[in-house]
Amino acid sequence: MISITSAQLYSLIAAYLWPMTRILGLMALAPLYNNGTIPARVKVGLSFLLAMIVAPSVPAGPAMDPMSLPGLLILAQQLVIGLAMGLAMRIAFAAMEMAGTITGLTMGLGFATFFDPQSQGQSSAVSQIYALLAIMIYLTANLHLVVLSTLIDSFTTMPISATPFDGDRLRLLVAWGGRIFSSGLQLSLPLVTALLITNLALGVLTRAAPQLNLFGIGFPITMSAGFVMIAVSLPYLTTPVLRLMEEGINVMQHITAAALPPIK
């Protein structure tokens, strides 16, 4: 007759529950996996499948009841770790969308907003173009698999334990969040400069020929120049966007590193 003690049962449940919680946290925010069109049951099923695969190789966690207060605190800690890792990668995509928003506003397309299933909110048309470009680069470079690999490695670099989560790691994530604005501006700067030159040329033209209707010709010319510049610049965006995503993966690794690097 096979007998299982309560301690063994708790250890078995915790061995799968805690890794699955960290995986679910990443699935909730990481690009591609957090897409709103993917049913929640699929995300939970994928997380459970990954937990079944990863659990045998995960270092043994604390021997305690997962439903006790310390066990629930560990559960919350694993959720925070997964959310932090997913958010680190999501910030790289937010910077790309920020570049599209700045470009769209400069082109005069700030009013052209649509529902974005990726962010579950409203975004500009140009921002969605940039978001689609980012997701294609993300998939082409197999970075969605690198994200899962980083998640699995995190169970070794930051094992499941009752040790409180270091606040410096969250400050590192906050510092990385500032790249949304800096990187977004840098990616959109060539197009903003070209559109600024276009607007200056229109101003000079209107000054030289006051009878021209600036509002009648300005918007079509600015919008056409913007789309031409987007088409010209798209092939050159691959390298900076890929570098930005690689930095996002590095932040994921630093968040779960055994020794936190200095915060710059």
VOBA-1610 file (N, C-alpha, C; in pm, whole numbers, padded with zeros to 5 digits, always signed):
BEGIN
Met+00084-00120+00000Met+00000+00000+00000Met+00088+00125+00000Ile+00056+00219-00087Ile+00134+00341-00098Ile+00077+00444-00003Ser+00163+00499+00079Ser+00120+00602+00175Ser+00199+00729+00147Ile+00127+00840+00147Ile+00189+00971+00122Ile+00158+01060+00240Thr+00261+01114+00299Thr+00243+01203+00413Thr+00199+01341+00364Ser+00146+01420+00455Ser+00102+01556+00419Ser+00220+01642+00375Ala+00336+01622+00437Ala+00454+01699+00399Ala+00495+01668+00255Gln+00488+01541+00217Gln+00522+01503+00079Gln+00420+01560-00019Leu+00292+01561+00020Leu+00188+01615-00067Leu+00208+01766-00087Tyr+00238+01837+00023Tyr+00262+01980+00013Tyr+00382+02009-00076Ser+00486+01930-00060Ser+00607+01950-00141Ser+00579+01926-00289Leu+00495+01825-00319Leu+00461+01795-00458Leu+00379+01908-00521Ile+00282+01960-00445Ile+00199+02069-00497Ile+00282+02195-00518Ala+00367+02225-00419Ala+00448+02346-00428Ala+00548+02338-00543Ala+00598+02218-00572Ala+00698+02202-00677Ala+00643+02240-00813Tyr+00511+02234-00831Tyr+00449+02271-00959Tyr+00376+02406-00950Leu+00321+02437-00833Leu+00241+02559-00819Leu+00329+02684-00826Trp+00440+02685-00755Trp+00524+02804-00752Trp+00590+02834-00887Pro+00649+02736-00956Pro+00701+02767-01091Pro+00591+02812-01188Met+00473+02751-01178Met+00364+02788-01267Met+00321+02933-01243Thr+00326+02977-01118Thr+00288+03115-01087Thr+00385+03214-01149Arg+00515+03184-01145Arg+00612+03274-01209Arg+00592+03276-01360Ile+00563+03161-01417Ile+00539+03154-01562Ile+00413+03232-01599Leu+00307+03219-01518Leu+00183+03292-01545Leu+00206+03443-01537Gly+00291+03487-01443Gly+00322+03629-01434Gly+00388+03682-01559Leu+00480+03604-01615Leu+00544+03646-01739Leu+00444+03645-01854Met+00359+03541-01860Met+00260+03532-01968Met+00162+03650-01965Ala+00142+03707-01848Ala+00044+03815-01836Ala+00093+03944-01900Leu+00226+03964-01911Leu+00278+04092-01961Leu+00374+04078-02078Ala+00437+03964-02096Ala+00536+03951-02202Ala+00471+03963-02339Pro+00535+04033-02433Pro+00478+04047-02568Pro+00452+03911-02631Leu+00354+03907-02717Leu+00306+03790-02789Leu+00222+03702-02698Tyr+00273+03668-02580Tyr+00199+03580-02490Tyr+00083+03652-02422Asn+00092+03785-02411Asn-00014+03859-02341Asn-00119+03913-02437Asn-00116+03870-02562Asn-00211+03920-02660Asn-00354+03889-02615Gly-00440+03991-02623Gly-00576+03975-02575Gly-00659+03878-02656Thr-00616+03849-02780Thr-00693+03756-02863Thr-00668+03610-02823Ile-00566+03585-02743Ile-00538+03449-02697Ile-00626+03420-02575Pro-00707+03317-02577Pro-00794+03287-02462Pro-00714+03262-02335Ala-00773+03298-02222Ala-00705+03280-02094Ala-00679+03133-02067Arg-00767+03045-02113Arg-00747+02901-02090Arg-00623+02850-02162Val-00596+02908-02280Val-00476+02868-02354Val-00351+02911-02278Lys-00353+03033-02224Lys-00237+03082-02149Lys-00214+02998-02023Val-00322+02967-01952Val-00307+02885-01831Val-00260+02745-01868Gly-00313+02689-01977Gly-00270+02556-02019Gly-00124+02554-02060Leu-00078+02657-02132Leu+00062+02664-02170Leu+00151+02680-02048Ser+00106+02761-01952Ser+00184+02779-01829Ser+00193+02647-01751Phe+00082+02575-01745Phe+00084+02445-01675Phe+00176+02346-01746Leu+00173+02346-01879Leu+00260+02255-01954Leu+00406+02289-01931Leu+00440+02419-01933Leu+00578+02459-01907Leu+00620+02424-01765Ala+00526+02441-01670Ala+00558+02406-01531Ala+00584+02257-01517Met+00508+02175-01588Met+00530+02030-01583Met+00668+01994-01639Ile+00712+02067-01740Ile+00842+02038-01801Ile+00956+02089-01714Val+00936+02208-01655Val+01045+02273-01583Val+01059+02220-01440Ala+00948+02183-01376Ala+00948+02149-01233Ala+01052+02044-01194Pro+01072+01936-01273Pro+01172+01836-01228Pro+01314+01890-01218Ser+01346+01996-01295Ser+01483+02050-01292Ser+01496+02173-01204Val+01386+02219-01145Val+01392+02336-01059Val+01447+02297-00923Pro+01542+02376-00867Pro+01591+02345-00732Pro+01477+02338-00632Ala+01489+02249-00538Ala+01383+02228-00439Ala+01357+02356-00361Gly+01229+02390-00345Gly+01192+02509-00270Gly+01176+02479-00123Pro+01132+02577-00046Pro+01113+02556+00098Pro+01007+02450+00125Ala+01029+02371+00226Ala+00935+02266+00264Ala+00829+02326+00356Met+00718+02367+00297Met+00610+02425+00377Met+00478+02408+00302Asp+00370+02431+00375Asp+00238+02423+00316Asp+00219+02540+00219Pro+00193+02515+00091Pro+00178+02628-00002Pro+00056+02714+00026Met-00041+02663+00105Met-00159+02740+00138Met-00146+02813+00272Ser-00033+02798+00339Ser-00010+02872+00462Ser+00031+03015+00428Leu+00040+03101+00529Leu+00077+03241+00504Leu+00216+03253+00442Pro+00320+03185+00494Pro+00450+03192+00427Pro+00445+03137+00284Gly+00366+03030+00265Gly+00355+02975+00131Gly+00287+03070+00035Leu+00184+03142+00081Leu+00116+03240-00004Leu+00206+03359-00034Leu+00293+03395+00062Leu+00387+03504+00037Leu+00487+03464-00072Ile+00531+03338-00069Ile+00620+03289-00175Ile+00546+03290-00308Leu+00418+03251-00306Leu+00337+03253-00428Leu+00328+03394-00485Ala+00303+03493-00398Ala+00297+03632-00443Ala+00433+03679-00495Gln+00539+03633-00430Gln+00673+03671-00475Gln+00702+03618-00614Gln+00664+03495-00641Gln+00686+03437-00774Gln+00604+03511-00880Leu+00484+03554-00843Leu+00402+03630-00937Leu+00468+03764-00969Val+00523+03830-00868Val+00590+03959-00889Val+00713+03941-00978Ile+00789+03835-00956Ile+00907+03810-01039Ile+00867+03789-01184Gly+00764+03709-01207Gly+00719+03686-01344Gly+00667+03813-01409Leu+00591+03892-01334Leu+00540+04018-01388Leu+00654+04114-01421Ala+00755+04119-01334Ala+00869+04208-01359Ala+00944+04167-01485Met+00962+04038-01506Met+01032+03990-01626Met+00950+04021-01751Gly+00819+03998-01744Gly+00735+04028-01860Gly+00730+04176-01889Leu+00725+04260-01784Leu+00721+04404-01803Leu+00850+04457-01863Ala+00963+04397-01826Ala+01091+04440-01883Ala+01092+04425-02034Met+01033+04318-02084Met+01027+04299-02229Met+00918+04384-02290Arg+00811+04406-02218Arg+00701+04489-02271Arg+00744+04633-02291Ile+00837+04681-02208Ile+00884+04819-02218Ile+00952+04843-02352Ala+01025+04743-02402Ala+01090+04758-02532Ala+00986+04781-02642Phe+00874+04711-02635Phe+00768+04731-02733Phe+00697+04864-02712Ala+00685+04907-02586Ala+00622+05036-02559Ala+00703+05150-02616Ala+00838+05136-02616Ala+00922+05239-02677Ala+00897+05247-02826Met+00879+05133-02891Met+00849+05133-03035Met+00714+05198-03061Glu+00616+05169-02979Glu+00484+05230-02996Glu+00489+05380-02967Met+00575+05419-02874Met+00593+05561-02846Met+00648+05634-02968Ala+00743+05570-03037Ala+00798+05629-03159Ala+00689+05647-03263Gly+00601+05549-03277Gly+00491+05560-03372Gly+00393+05670-03334Thr+00369+05685-03204Thr+00277+05790-03159Thr+00334+05929-03188Ile+00463+05948-03161Ile+00526+06078-03188Ile+00524+06107-03338Thr+00554+06005-03419Thr+00553+06024-03564Thr+00412+06057-03613Gly+00312+05986-03563Gly+00175+06011-03605Gly+00127+06151-03567Leu+00164+06198-03448Leu+00126+06332-03408Leu+00192+06437-03496Thr+00318+06414-03533Thr+00388+06510-03620Thr+00328+06512-03759Met+00280+06396-03806Met+00217+06388-03938Met+00077+06447-03940Gly+00019+06469-03823Gly-00118+06517-03817Gly-00220+06407-03809Leu-00175+06287-03773Leu-00266+06173-03764Leu-00298+06137-03619Gly-00287+06238-03533Gly-00317+06211-03393Gly-00461+06172-03369Phe-00551+06211-03459Phe-00692+06178-03443Phe-00724+06038-03492Ala-00635+05977-03569Ala-00660+05844-03626Ala-00619+05738-03525Thr-00710+05702-03437Thr-00682+05603-03334Thr-00772+05481-03354Phe-00718+05365-03320Phe-00790+05239-03334Phe-00769+05157-03208Phe-00851+05055-03195Phe-00836+04963-03082Phe-00718+04870-03107Asp-00628+04866-03010Asp-00509+04783-03021Asp-00528+04657-02936Pro-00540+04539-02996Pro-00560+04417-02916Pro-00439+04380-02832Gln-00320+04433-02870Gln-00200+04400-02795Gln-00201+04468-02658Ser-00236+04597-02656Ser-00236+04671-02531Ser-00375+04687-02472Gln-00479+04639-02543Gln-00617+04651-02496Gln-00657+04797-02475Gly-00612+04884-02564Gly-00644+05025-02554Gly-00641+05091-02691Gln-00653+05223-02691Gln-00651+05298-02815Gln-00507+05335-02850Ser-00471+05325-02976Ser-00339+05366-03023Ser-00354+05422-03163Ser-00257+05502-03203Ser-00263+05567-03333Ser-00233+05465-03443Ala-00269+05503-03565Ala-00248+05414-03679Ala-00100+05389-03702Val-00019+05495-03694Val+00125+05479-03715Val+00186+05394-03603Ser+00135+05411-03482Ser+00185+05331-03369Ser+00158+05183-03391Gln+00044+05148-03452Gln+00015+05008-03480Gln+00106+04953-03589Ile+00141+05038-03685Ile+00237+04994-03788Ile+00370+04960-03724Tyr+00416+05046-03635Tyr+00542+05021-03567Tyr+00533+04899-03474Ala+00418+04880-03411Ala+00401+04763-03324Ala+00404+04634-03404Leu+00344+04634-03523Leu+00349+04515-03609Leu+00491+04488-03656Leu+00565+04594-03687Leu+00705+04576-03725Leu+00785+04516-03610Ala+00759+04565-03488Ala+00832+04515-03371Ala+00801+04367-03348Ile+00675+04327-03361Ile+00640+04188-03336Ile+00698+04097-03443Met+00709+04147-03568Met+00771+04066-03673Met+00920+04047-03648Ile+00988+04153-03604Ile+01130+04140-03568Ile+01146+04045-03450Tyr+01055+04056-03355Tyr+01056+03972-03235Tyr+01045+03825-03271Leu+00956+03792-03363Leu+00937+03653-03404Leu+01048+03607-03497Thr+01092+03692-03587Thr+01196+03653-03683Thr+01327+03619-03611Ala+01358+03696-03508Ala+01482+03673-03432Ala+01465+03565-03325Asn+01347+03503-03318Asn+01320+03398-03219Asn+01337+03448-03075Leu+01311+03577-03054Leu+01327+03631-02920Leu+01216+03584-02826His+01103+03540-02883His+00998+03485-02796His+01044+03356-02731Leu+01132+03282-02799Leu+01190+03162-02739Leu+01301+03197-02641Val+01374+03305-02671Val+01479+03350-02579Val+01417+03396-02448Val+01299+03458-02455Val+01229+03501-02333Val+01194+03380-02247Leu+01144+03275-02309Leu+01112+03153-02233Leu+01239+03089-02177Ser+01347+03092-02254Ser+01474+03037-02205Ser+01524+03116-02085Thr+01512+03249-02091Thr+01553+03333-01978Thr+01467+03304-01856Leu+01339+03281-01878Leu+01249+03248-01767Leu+01290+03116-01702Ile+01320+03017-01782Ile+01360+02887-01727Ile+01493+02898-01652Asp+01587+02977-01708Asp+01716+02995-01641Asp+01700+03070-01509Ser+01594+03150-01498Ser+01577+03228-01375Ser+01551+03140-01254Phe+01499+03020-01276Phe+01476+02930-01163Phe+01608+02880-01103Thr+01716+02891-01182Thr+01849+02855-01132Thr+01920+02975-01072Thr+01914+03089-01141Thr+01981+03208-01090Thr+01909+03269-00971Met+01777+03259-00968Met+01698+03306-00854Met+01602+03196-00813Pro+01650+03100-00734Pro+01565+02987-00695Pro+01445+03032-00612Ile+01347+02947-00608Ile+01228+02974-00526Ile+01266+02961-00379Ser+01247+03069-00304Ser+01283+03069-00163Ser+01194+03167-00089Ala+01205+03164+00042Ala+01128+03256+00125Ala+01198+03389+00146Thr+01315+03410+00083Thr+01388+03535+00097Thr+01309+03648+00029Pro+01289+03761+00095Pro+01212+03871+00034Pro+01276+03919-00096Phe+01192+03965-00186Phe+01238+04016-00316Phe+01312+04147-00294Asp+01430+04158-00354Asp+01515+04275-00337Asp+01451+04396-00406Gly+01436+04506-00332Gly+01377+04626-00390Gly+01463+04689-00497Asp+01596+04667-00490Asp+01684+04724-00593Asp+01652+04669-00731Arg+01601+04549-00737Arg+01566+04490-00866Arg+01446+04563-00928Leu+01353+04605-00844Leu+01240+04683-00894Leu+01285+04822-00937Arg+01384+04879-00866Arg+01437+05009-00908Arg+01509+04998-01041Leu+01573+04884-01065Leu+01635+04861-01195Leu+01529+04858-01304Leu+01414+04798-01275Leu+01305+04794-01373Leu+01248+04933-01397Val+01237+05013-01292Val+01187+05149-01306Val+01283+05233-01391Ala+01414+05216-01367Ala+01512+05289-01448Ala+01504+05248-01594Trp+01480+05120-01620Trp+01465+05072-01757Trp+01338+05129-01820Gly+01235+05155-01740Gly+01112+05212-01793Gly+01131+05349-01855Gly+01233+05423-01812Gly+01260+05552-01872Gly+01300+05545-02017Arg+01339+05426-02062Arg+01378+05410-02202Arg+01258+05420-02296Ile+01137+05412-02244Ile+01019+05428-02329Ile+01025+05562-02400Phe+01058+05667-02326Phe+01057+05801-02381Phe+01184+05831-02460Ser+01300+05794-02403Ser+01426+05825-02472Ser+01439+05746-02601Ser+01413+05615-02596Ser+01425+05534-02717Ser+01315+05567-02817Gly+01195+05596-02768Gly+01087+05635-02859Gly+01120+05761-02934Leu+01179+05858-02865Leu+01218+05984-02931Leu+01332+05961-03030Gln+01428+05878-02992Gln+01541+05851-03081Gln+01495+05780-03209Leu+01403+05684-03195Leu+01356+05611-03313Leu+01273+05700-03406Ser+01203+05796-03349Ser+01117+05883-03432Ser+01187+06010-03476Leu+01307+06036-03426Leu+01373+06164-03454Leu+01399+06187-03603Pro+01444+06088-03681Pro+01465+06115-03825Pro+01337+06157-03896Leu+01226+06093-03864Leu+01100+06128-03930Leu+01049+06264-03881Val+01067+06292-03752Val+01025+06422-03700Val+01106+06534-03765Thr+01236+06509-03784Thr+01321+06610-03848Thr+01279+06634-03992Ala+01250+06526-04065Ala+01207+06540-04204Ala+01074+06614-04213Leu+00983+06585-04123Leu+00854+06654-04124Leu+00868+06799-04082Leu+00963+06827-03993Leu+00987+06966-03955Leu+01039+07045-04074Ile+01129+06986-04153Ile+01178+07052-04274Ile+01063+07075-04372Thr+00974+06976-04382Thr+00858+06990-04471Thr+00769+07106-04427Asn+00745+07117-04297Asn+00662+07226-04247Asn+00729+07362-04267Leu+00861+07366-04251Leu+00933+07491-04277Leu+00923+07530-04424Ala+00934+07430-04511Ala+00921+07458-04654Ala+00781+07509-04687Leu+00680+07452-04626Leu+00543+07499-04647Leu+00524+07642-04596Gly+00589+07671-04482Gly+00581+07806-04429Gly+00644+07908-04522Val+00761+07873-04578Val+00827+07963-04673Val+00742+07980-04798Leu+00682+07867-04844Leu+00599+07874-04965Leu+00476+07961-04941Thr+00416+07949-04825Thr+00298+08030-04794Thr+00335+08178-04781Arg+00453+08201-04729Arg+00498+08341-04717Arg+00524+08402-04855Ala+00578+08321-04945Ala+00608+08371-05079Ala+00482+08385-05162Ala+00384+08297-05140Ala+00259+08304-05217Ala+00142+08300-05118Pro+00104+08414-05062Pro-00001+08417-04959Pro-00136+08366-05008Gln-00157+08365-05140Gln-00287+08322-05189Gln-00306+08171-05177Leu-00199+08096-05151Leu-00212+07952-05133Leu-00283+07921-05002Asn-00369+07822-05006Asn-00442+07780-04886Asn-00356+07678-04811Leu-00292+07723-04703Leu-00203+07635-04628Leu-00277+07514-04571Phe-00400+07538-04524Phe-00475+07428-04464Phe-00525+07330-04572Gly-00533+07377-04694Gly-00578+07289-04802Gly-00468+07201-04857Ile-00345+07252-04862Ile-00234+07175-04919Ile-00138+07124-04813Gly-00139+07186-04694Gly-00041+07148-04592Gly-00059+07008-04539Phe-00183+06974-04505Phe-00208+06842-04446Phe-00178+06727-04543Pro-00225+06733-04670Pro-00190+06622-04762Pro-00040+06608-04786Ile+00029+06722-04798Ile+00174+06717-04822Ile+00246+06660-04701Thr+00209+06707-04582Thr+00275+06657-04459Thr+00249+06508-04439Met+00127+06466-04461Met+00094+06324-04443Met+00165+06238-04548Ser+00168+06285-04673Ser+00236+06209-04779Ser+00387+06200-04751Ala+00445+06311-04708Ala+00589+06310-04675Ala+00617+06216-04559Gly+00525+06213-04463Gly+00544+06122-04350Gly+00541+05976-04390Phe+00446+05938-04475Phe+00440+05799-04520Phe+00560+05761-04606Val+00607+05856-04687Val+00727+05829-04767Val+00848+05806-04676Met+00861+05888-04573Met+00973+05873-04480Met+00962+05743-04400Ile+00840+05704-04365Ile+00822+05576-04295Ile+00867+05461-04384Ala+00826+05465-04511Ala+00864+05359-04605Ala+01015+05354-04625Val+01079+05471-04628Val+01224+05475-04648Val+01299+05428-04523Ser+01246+05461-04405Ser+01318+05433-04281Ser+01293+05294-04224Leu+01187+05226-04267Leu+01155+05095-04209Leu+01270+04995-04218Pro+01340+04983-04333Pro+01451+04884-04336Pro+01563+04916-04238Tyr+01577+05043-04201Tyr+01686+05081-04111Tyr+01647+05073-03964Leu+01522+05044-03936Leu+01477+05034-03797Leu+01507+04897-03736Thr+01539+04800-03819Thr+01557+04664-03769Thr+01669+04658-03665Thr+01784+04716-03696Thr+01899+04707-03605Thr+01874+04775-03472Pro+01827+04902-03467Pro+01803+04962-03335Pro+01691+04894-03257Val+01587+04847-03324Val+01478+04779-03253Val+01527+04646-03196Leu+01605+04574-03274Leu+01659+04447-03226Leu+01752+04469-03106Arg+01832+04575-03113Arg+01920+04607-03000Arg+01839+04644-02876Leu+01728+04715-02896Leu+01643+04752-02783Leu+01581+04628-02719Met+01539+04533-02800Met+01481+04410-02746Met+01586+04327-02673Glu+01707+04325-02725Glu+01815+04253-02656Glu+01846+04317-02522Glu+01837+04449-02514Glu+01855+04515-02385Glu+01743+04477-02289Gly+01622+04461-02342Gly+01512+04417-02258Gly+01537+04278-02200Ile+01592+04189-02281Ile+01625+04055-02231Ile+01737+04062-02127Asn+01834+04152-02147Asn+01939+04170-02047Asn+01882+04219-01915Val+01783+04308-01922Val+01719+04354-01798Val+01648+04238-01729Met+01583+04152-01807Met+01520+04033-01749Met+01622+03947-01676Gln+01738+03931-01736Gln+01842+03850-01674Gln+01897+03917-01549His+01909+04050-01551His+01960+04121-01434His+01861+04117-01319Ile+01732+04121-01351Ile+01630+04118-01245Ile+01638+03987-01166Thr+01669+03879-01235Thr+01674+03747-01169Thr+01818+03700-01151Ala+01916+03790-01162Ala+02055+03750-01144Ala+02083+03719-00998Ala+02184+03632-00976Ala+02221+03598-00839Ala+02277+03720-00767Ala+02357+03801-00839Ala+02412+03925-00785Ala+02366+04040-00872Leu+02299+04138-00813Leu+02244+04248-00890Leu+02356+04340-00936Pro+02363+04373-01065Pro+02466+04465-01112Pro+02437+04606-01063Pro+02538+04694-01066Pro+02513+04832-01022Pro+02407+04900-01107Ile+02321+04976-01044Ile+02216+05049-01114Ile+02275+05178-01167Lys+02266+05197-01299Lys+02322+05317-01361Lys+02221+05431-01356
//
